[in-house]
Amino acid sequence: MEGVHFHKTSVADPETLFDRVTWFYALCREWFFRDDTEQIVQTLTTHGLRLNNSFLVELGCGPGFYATRIAQRLRLLNVLGIDVSRKLVAHSKARARLMNLSNCAFQVADARSLFLADESVDAIITSRLFMMLDRKEDATGEIFRVLRPGGVFFLAEP
């Protein structure tokens, strides 16, 4: 993806709970959890996200549900999904390949220690991330470090 500038590397834990239940979580995300893609897109665009060549990050992307749906709907937007689970990131990459999404990538990383450069992201979305995280203030600090001035942060928690 063009225009993506990385700051520092981050290595995730070798195996997470979601690595152990990848198939089950992906199934639940796809078929049982509510789909808020339209609400997310409307909120982001209403609050100033430019659709041409902007950079959106989904933190805690899991199986890539929102990242791929948004990338598919907004083809001029560069989307990066980040998750600590290596297996879910592998699942997400496969999903993006199957959907022929050249504007969507995935990376293993911890939301509390992002590899992205300061003020390099136009929008960040999270869904069900903060209910799973300890040290939430570290993730919040990273979000506002990498978010550009005037950037949009969309937080969804049950």
PyMOL commands that set and color helices and strands:
alter all, ss='L'
color gray80, all
select helices_A, chain A and resi 17-20+22-31+37-46+65-73+86-98+136-146
alter helices_A, ss='H'
color red, helices_A
select strands_A, chain A and resi 55-59+78-83+104-108+121-127+147-156
alter strands_A, ss='S'
color yellow, strands_A
deselect
rebuild
show_as cartoon
